Amino acid sequence: MIKEKKKHILKRFVPYMGKKKRLLPLALVLSGGSAILNIIPYIFVWQISRDILSHPRGFSLSNVSFYAWGAFTSAVLGIVLYFLGLLCSHLAAFRVETGMQKVGMRKILDMPLGFFDNNSSGRIRKIVNDGAGTTHSFIAHQLPDMAGSIISPVILLVLLFVVDWRMGLVSLIPILLGFSTMKFMTTSEGERFQRLYFDSLEEMSSQSVEYIRGIPVVKTFGQTIFSFEKFYNSIVKYKEMVYAYTLLWRRPMSFYTVIMQSTAFFLIPITIFLVGSSNNIGLVFADFIFYLMISPIFTMLLMKSMHFQQNVLIATQAIERFDNLLDYPQMESGKSQEKSVSNEIEFNNVSFSYDSKDKKAIDGISFRVKEGETIALVGPSGGGKTTIARLAARFWDADEGEVLIGGMNVKDINKEKLMKKISFIFQNTKLFKDTLMNNIVFGEENISMDRIDKAIMSSQSKEIIDNFPDGLDTVIGSKGTYLSGGEQQRIALARAIVKDSPIVLLDEATAFADPENEHLIQKALKEVSKGKTTLMIAHRLTSVMDVDRILVVNEGKIVESGSHNELLNKDGLYKRMWNEYQQSINWKIENIATVIEGGKNDKYIAK
C-alpha cells in the first residue's frame, strides 16, 4: 500500500483559517519587504565609512547626511512593515487556533462513546488546547521570520562578493561550518527524539490530570503510593527523554555557538594582508567594518533558520497529533425515523473484540431484557460485563451479531433518539464545575421544580443540598465546595431520574461509596430503575438478590442464568462467588500487633 504523501504544513493550516486565508501570504510578503529594508541601513553605513575613511579631510558632509537619512528611513520602514506583517500573522494565528479548537470540539462531541474510553480527558486537553497553542505560536512568530530567513541570506551573499570577494570568501568559512553543523543537528535522529519527547510530555500531562482528579478516591482507599507510581514513572520517563535529547545536541551546539562568533578571527588576517598590498588603507578598513557588521546578521539568520526548522517539526507534531486524535473510526448514525415498538434490549449472537486484543471480549452472547425487567450481570473481573452494557449503548459496534433495542438494530436508530432512550450510571461519576441545579437538569429543558424536587428526594440527595447555604445554587468543584464519591453518585442519580429514560444501564454504581452512601444509593437505584428496562453490573452480590434474572458472565460467555435462589441451587460459578462473598463480609480482625521499634511487621489475624 502506497503511503499518502502528507501536505506541506502551511496547507494543513488552511482548513482552520476560515476567511483569514489571505492574511498569511500577506504577512510573508510584508516580512520579506521588511527583511530587505533592514539590510539597506548597513549599506548606507558602509558608504559613510568609505567616504570618511578614504577621504578623512575632504569627505562630503552632504553625502554623509544623505546616507544617514537613508539608513534611518529604511530602518523605520522596515520596522513598520515587520509590525504590519506580525499583525497579519497574529490575526491568522488566532483564527487557526480558534478554528482548531472549534473543529476539534465539534468532532469530539460527535465521536462514539467508546472514543472516551480510549482517550482520557487529560490527553484530549493536551492535544487540542496545547496543539492549538503551539500552532498559534508558530504562525504568529516563526512564519513571519521565514520570508526574511530566505530573502536576507540571498541579498547578503551577493553583497559578500560585491564589496570585496576576498573578504567575502573568508567570511563564508564560519558561515559554512555553522550551516553544516545546523544540518547535522536537524537529522532524522533528532526528529525521532522530538517525537518521543512529545509522547512522554503527553503521557506526563495525561497522568497528572488523572492523578489529581482521582486524589479523593485514592485517599479513601489508601492507595496513595500505588496510584502515584504511574505519575512518577511518567515524570521519570520525561526527564530521561529530555536528558537524552540534550546530550544529542550538546557537542554540535557548543561548536556551532563558538564558530558563529569567530568571524573576526578569520577576517583580521586577510585584512592585514590587504592593508599591506592596498593603495587606500581607508577603503580596506571600511570594507572590514562592513563585514564585521553583516557577519552577525548571518549568525542571527542561521539561528532563526535552525529554530524555524525545529518549530516546523514541533508544529508538524502538534497538528499530526491533533489529526490522529480526530482520525477515529466514525459510526454511521441511523437515519430511520421509525419508532421502536418497545424498550426491551436483545443481544443476538453478539461477539466483540477490542482493537488492541486478538481475544474476543465477548463471544456469541445472546439474551433478552424484557421491557420493565431488571437483569444483573455478575462474574469475575474482565469477563465482559462492562463490554456488554456499553455495546447496548453503542459505545462500539458489535463485530458479529446484532444488538437490538425495541426490535431495531442500534445501528439503525438515530443517535439522538438512542441517547434519549438510555440513562447511564457508571462507577466513575462525571459532574461539571457548575451549580447543583445545572448538574441535575443538564441536557433537559423546561423542567418544573416539582419534577426536580421529586428527583432530589428519590435520589436521596436532599440532605446534600440542605447542607449548603446556597442550596441548588451551590457551585461545586470550586471555592472549596466538593462532594464525596457517594454524594456525587447521588447527584448523578438525580440527573438520571430527571432524564426519565425508559432504559437504564448501571455499571458498579456503588463501587466507590462508603457504607452509609451505599445504602442511600441502593434506595435511589430502586427509584431510578422502577418500571424501567434495567441492565445492571454488580460485584456486591447482595445488590442483585431481588432482580428478575441474573446472568453470570465469564471469559466472554454467559455461563449461568437464573434468579438468585435458582443459581444457588445449581452449585455452579455463582454459588462459589456467593460463598466467597459471604466469607469476605464476615471477616473479623481479632488482633492487631503493634509495630515495635526496630522491628517487626504488623500481624493481622483474620477469622
Secondary structure, DSSP 8 states (H G I E B T S, - for coil): --------HHHHHGGGTGGGTTHHHHHHHHHHHHHHHHHHHHHHHHHHHHHHHHSTTT--HHHHHHHHHHHHHHHHHHHHHHHHHHHHHHHHHHHHHHHHHHHHHHHHHTS-TTHHHHS-HHHHHIIIIIHHHHHHHIIIIIHHHHHHHHHHHHHHHHHHHHH-HHHHHHHHHHHHHHHHHHHHHTSHHHHHHHHHHHHHHHHHHHHHHHHHHTHHHHHHTT-HHHHHHHHHHHHHHHHHHHHHHHHHHHHHHHHHHHHHT-HHHHHHHHHHHHHHH-S-HHHHHHHHHHHHHHHHHHHHHHHHHHHHHHHHHHHHHHHHHHHHHH---------B----S---EEEEEEEE--TT-SS-SEEEEEEEE-TT-EEEEE-STTSSHHHHHHHHTTSS--SEEEEEETTEEGGGB-HHHHHHHEEEEESS----SSBHHHHHSTT--S--HHHHHHHHHHTT-HHHHHTSTTGGG-B-SBTTB---HHHHHHHHHHHHHHHT-SEEEEESTTTT--HHHHHHHHHHHHHHHTTSEEEEE-SSGGGGTTSSEEEEEETTEEEEEE-HHHHHHHTSHHHHHHHHHHHHHT--EEEE----TT-----EEE-
